[in-house]
Amino acid sequence: MILQQYRGHLLVVLQPDHGVQSGDFAQHWGNEATPPFTPREPVIAAGTRHDNGWADWEAGPTLDPETGKPWQFYRLSPHEHVPLYRRGIQQAADYDLETGLLVSMHGAGLYNDRYGTFRLTEKQLSPSEQELVDEFLREQALFQQSLAERAQGRALHSHITTDPAVWYNYRLLQVWDRLSLQYAFFLAADGEIAPLPRPNGLDEVLRCRARGELTLELDPYPFDESPRTFALRARLLPDRRYAGAEDFVEALAATPITMLECRAIRP
């Protein structure tokens, strides 16, 4: 769950809705300067489905006692976070093996600095949390290899994460994920997203510049058209402390959907 103050309200974006926007980025990715990716449909599905495991938790979230609101997505304890990602990864793998592989890498990457490509917020883990995370990472490494071998119909002699095509698509998924957060969490503020992978092996930086409400100028511009609007499903709740999960869920259910128009433009 992504929470932010917006127009005097509490902006709430559910993780599957953030995923829909990420998949929309993938759907429109590519132009004369930004090459397409393959396989197209499984990778787009990974963008859409990469956070779907959150759905059960978001139906009855635990609240942060400091704020009286649900835990921010990056502060949830591994004891709650790991099981929900396991569910989402399995759901993605049941949908498509290659989609499941990328979603597994995404889930694991949240505990290893996105495979060493981006330093995540440092959080001190308790011994029991660290044990759970280590088990999760070992488990997902084996699961990724199993998915890849089933998809390719043969045994692989090196881990699938070393495959250049898989590695490229995983890093694209991280760009789409972080770009959606640039809108939903940072409200289209200035920022940089790196690495931006290129098929020639040379990484770049996607520079984001604020150009009005929920509008970002992106350089290099990666989409098929400019301007391009990417809808984001959200709700605007009262910005207050909530008594518990039931109180929050009732408020969420009573609040109409707001479709935020997130715009991307060329420099």
NUMI-382962 format. One record per residue (C-alpha): chain; z, y, x; residue number from 1; residue in three letters. Coordinates in pm, whole numbers. Each point is the difference from the previous one (the first is absolute). Layout:
<pamars>
c;zz;yy;xx;k;r
A;Z;Y;X;NUM;ala $
...
</pamars>
This chain:
<pamars>
c;zz;yy;xx;k;r
A;0;0;0;1;met $
A;-108;337;138;2;ile $
A;217;295;-104;3;leu $
A;-51;369;63;4;gln $
A;92;336;-152;5;gln $
A;-302;155;-173;6;tyr $
A;-20;298;-236;7;arg $
A;373;-17;-70;8;gly $
A;-16;-368;-93;9;his $
A;48;-333;172;10;leu $
A;-346;-134;80;11;leu $
A;2;-381;-27;12;val $
A;-290;-209;128;13;val $
A;32;-374;-37;14;leu $
A;-120;-203;295;15;gln $
A;-276;-187;-191;16;pro $
A;-137;339;-111;17;asp $
A;3;119;361;18;his $
A;-192;-319;75;19;gly $
A;-263;81;-264;20;val $
A;-64;330;173;21;gln $
A;-18;-172;340;22;ser $
A;-258;-240;-142;23;gly $
A;-191;297;-139;24;asp $
A;-15;143;353;25;phe $
A;-145;-332;118;26;ala $
A;-251;-5;-284;27;gln $
A;-147;335;107;28;his $
A;45;-39;377;29;trp $
A;-310;56;211;30;gly $
A;-274;254;61;31;asn $
A;-248;99;270;32;glu $
A;282;40;254;33;ala $
A;250;-257;-128;34;thr $
A;-134;-357;-4;35;pro $
A;76;-249;-279;36;pro $
A;217;-309;46;37;phe $
A;-36;-369;-76;38;thr $
A;82;-212;-193;39;pro $
A;-7;277;-256;40;arg $
A;167;-140;-313;41;glu $
A;294;-184;164;42;pro $
A;83;307;209;43;val $
A;-16;235;-301;44;ile $
A;225;-244;-185;45;ala $
A;247;11;290;46;ala $
A;11;378;-32;47;gly $
A;71;-30;-371;48;thr $
A;249;-287;18;49;arg $
A;188;68;324;50;his $
A;321;121;-170;51;asp $
A;-12;-197;-327;52;asn $
A;310;-197;95;53;gly $
A;207;307;-87;54;trp $
A;-67;-38;-373;55;ala $
A;299;-219;-86;56;asp $
A;244;219;194;57;trp $
A;-141;317;-157;58;glu $
A;58;-149;-346;59;ala $
A;376;12;75;60;gly $
A;57;191;323;61;pro $
A;327;34;186;62;thr $
A;117;357;47;63;leu $
A;98;182;315;64;asp $
A;364;105;-55;65;pro $
A;-59;319;201;66;glu $
A;-274;127;-231;67;thr $
A;50;-178;-331;68;gly $
A;-370;-88;11;69;lys $
A;-188;-316;102;70;pro $
A;-17;-70;371;71;trp $
A;-294;162;172;72;gln $
A;-259;-256;106;73;phe $
A;85;35;369;74;tyr $
A;378;-34;-47;75;arg $
A;23;-320;-201;76;leu $
A;208;-274;166;77;ser $
A;-194;-294;148;78;pro $
A;208;-228;-223;79;his $
A;-185;152;-298;80;glu $
A;-320;101;179;81;his $
A;-94;-331;167;82;val $
A;11;-214;-318;83;pro $
A;-214;245;-194;84;leu $
A;-261;3;279;85;tyr $
A;0;-379;11;86;arg $
A;-89;-3;-369;87;arg $
A;-273;260;40;88;gly $
A;-151;-178;300;89;ile $
A;-14;-330;-187;90;gln $
A;-156;170;-301;91;gln $
A;-268;154;223;92;ala $
A;-68;-334;171;93;ala $
A;-32;-171;-339;94;asp $
A;-261;261;-89;95;tyr $
A;-201;-32;324;96;asp $
A;78;-148;342;97;leu $
A;-136;295;199;98;glu $
A;176;248;-228;99;thr $
A;322;-193;48;100;gly $
A;-42;7;377;101;leu $
A;-22;380;9;102;leu $
A;287;45;-246;103;val $
A;212;-235;213;104;ser $
A;-81;205;308;105;met $
A;92;316;-190;106;his $
A;337;-142;-104;107;gly $
A;78;-126;349;108;ala $
A;-119;329;150;109;gly $
A;274;188;-182;110;leu $
A;245;-176;233;111;tyr $
A;-192;20;328;112;asn $
A;-124;362;-2;113;asp $
A;-328;-102;-163;114;arg $
A;-64;-243;286;115;tyr $
A;83;266;254;116;gly $
A;-250;256;-129;117;thr $
A;240;245;-170;118;phe $
A;369;62;52;119;arg $
A;179;-38;-332;120;leu $
A;330;165;-91;121;thr $
A;262;-163;218;122;glu $
A;273;-169;-199;123;lys $
A;286;-192;155;124;gln $
A;8;-350;-148;125;leu $
A;316;-203;-44;126;ser $
A;5;-347;163;127;pro $
A;-73;-168;-334;128;ser $
A;-286;241;-70;129;glu $
A;-149;-57;346;130;gln $
A;22;-377;-47;131;glu $
A;-181;29;-334;132;leu $
A;-270;225;148;133;val $
A;-56;-231;298;134;asp $
A;-36;-298;-233;135;glu $
A;-244;196;-218;136;phe $
A;-218;95;299;137;leu $
A;-13;-361;128;138;arg $
A;-80;-126;-347;139;glu $
A;-278;250;-57;140;gln $
A;-161;-68;339;141;ala $
A;-29;-368;-100;142;leu $
A;-119;90;-349;143;phe $
A;-267;233;136;144;gln $
A;-136;-274;223;145;gln $
A;-3;-246;-288;146;ser $
A;-186;244;-225;147;leu $
A;-258;74;268;148;ala $
A;-63;-367;77;149;glu $
A;-38;-81;-369;150;arg $
A;-238;294;-46;151;ala $
A;-213;-101;298;152;gln $
A;29;-374;-50;153;gly $
A;93;-74;360;154;arg $
A;287;11;245;155;ala $
A;38;321;197;156;leu $
A;100;-4;366;157;his $
A;148;351;4;158;ser $
A;202;184;-260;159;his $
A;-213;163;-267;160;ile $
A;153;344;64;161;thr $
A;-194;6;329;162;thr $
A;-331;-31;-184;163;asp $
A;-173;341;41;164;pro $
A;-135;6;-357;165;ala $
A;339;-84;-153;166;val $
A;176;248;226;167;trp $
A;-249;272;-98;168;tyr $
A;49;-62;-373;169;asn $
A;379;-13;34;170;tyr $
A;2;341;166;171;arg $
A;-230;141;-268;172;leu $
A;252;-122;-258;173;leu $
A;272;192;183;174;gln $
A;-212;317;-11;175;val $
A;-50;-35;-376;176;trp $
A;371;-71;-51;177;asp $
A;107;302;204;178;arg $
A;-261;229;-157;179;leu $
A;134;-82;-345;180;ser $
A;350;82;126;181;leu $
A;-138;328;133;182;gln $
A;-73;89;-362;183;tyr $
A;283;-175;-189;184;ala $
A;291;60;239;185;phe $
A;-107;296;214;186;phe $
A;-183;174;-289;187;leu $
A;-315;60;207;188;ala $
A;167;171;293;189;ala $
A;-158;35;344;190;asp $
A;17;-316;205;191;gly $
A;-177;-252;219;192;glu $
A;-67;-368;-59;193;ile $
A;-63;-215;303;194;ala $
A;-143;-227;112;195;pro $
A;-319;43;-202;196;leu $
A;-196;-306;112;197;pro $
A;-368;8;83;198;arg $
A;-228;-304;38;199;pro $
A;-85;104;358;200;asn $
A;362;-63;91;201;gly $
A;86;365;59;202;leu $
A;282;123;-223;203;asp $
A;4;349;-147;204;glu $
A;245;216;-194;205;val $
A;-44;87;-367;206;leu $
A;109;363;-23;207;arg $
A;132;117;-337;208;cys $
A;13;370;-80;209;arg $
A;151;142;-321;210;ala $
A;-258;190;-203;211;arg $
A;176;68;-329;212;gly $
A;210;-209;-235;213;glu $
A;-50;-372;65;214;leu $
A;-316;81;200;215;thr $
A;-60;-118;354;216;leu $
A;-278;86;240;217;glu $
A;-65;-317;201;218;leu $
A;-156;-4;344;219;asp $
A;-192;-217;68;220;pro $
A;-90;-20;-368;221;tyr $
A;-8;-370;-98;222;pro $
A;-116;-16;-362;223;phe $
A;-337;-34;-171;224;asp $
A;9;341;-171;225;glu $
A;172;337;44;226;ser $
A;195;110;-187;227;pro $
A;136;-332;-117;228;arg $
A;295;-24;-243;229;thr $
A;233;-298;12;230;phe $
A;226;-34;-303;231;ala $
A;363;-94;53;232;leu $
A;205;-134;-290;233;arg $
A;348;153;-3;234;ala $
A;287;116;-220;235;arg $
A;202;322;5;236;leu $
A;363;-78;-83;237;leu $
A;305;227;-20;238;pro $
A;121;60;354;239;asp $
A;361;-114;-48;240;arg $
A;242;-273;92;241;arg $
A;-39;-316;-208;242;tyr $
A;294;-211;-115;243;ala $
A;-167;-326;95;244;gly $
A;-320;-202;-11;245;ala $
A;0;-13;-381;246;glu $
A;32;377;-28;247;asp $
A;-285;54;244;248;phe $
A;-228;-264;-155;249;val $
A;53;147;-346;250;glu $
A;-95;345;128;251;ala $
A;-304;-144;175;252;leu $
A;-115;-181;-314;253;ala $
A;41;315;-210;254;ala $
A;-205;216;237;255;thr $
A;-377;25;-54;256;pro $
A;-239;-83;279;257;ile $
A;-126;293;208;258;thr $
A;-329;-51;184;259;met $
A;12;208;315;260;leu $
A;-338;110;133;261;glu $
A;7;-42;377;262;cys $
A;-303;164;159;263;arg $
A;-166;-68;335;264;ala $
A;-250;244;147;265;ile $
A;-213;36;310;266;arg $
A;91;255;268;267;pro $
</pamars>
